[in-house]
Amino acid sequence: MAADPVLTDEMRAALFGLPGYQEKKMFGGICWMVNGHLLCCTRGDRYMLRVGKENEAKWLQYPGVTPVEGPRKSMPGYIWVESAYATGPALETWVNRALAFVQLLPPK
């Protein structure tokens, strides 16, 4: 399932001005990296965010949030957020949650 162009543009706007990020096509969608680490993706009508294994359970309690599970394995530390729960300021909040984890990682 390809990335929704509207969600992709919303994520670009949320990340605008963030130093050290780059955009890549991955996982069948569009992903953004910060200092060489995956931060987030858009795929279909939802966002994937890297929040870290230790934070995953906390964020899974929110509506519209599910774990990332692939056909062969799960991806601990990553969550899906349905776009209906991540619009406008809510998207920036989710991005900041992911940034709080990813910015703790050493640069690659």
PyMOL commands that set and color helices and strands:
alter all, ss='L'
color gray80, all
select helices_A, chain A and resi 5-15+53-60+83-85+89-102
alter helices_A, ss='H'
color red, helices_A
select strands_A, chain A and resi 21-26+29-34+37-43+46-50+65-69+74-82
alter strands_A, ss='S'
color yellow, strands_A
deselect
rebuild
show_as cartoon
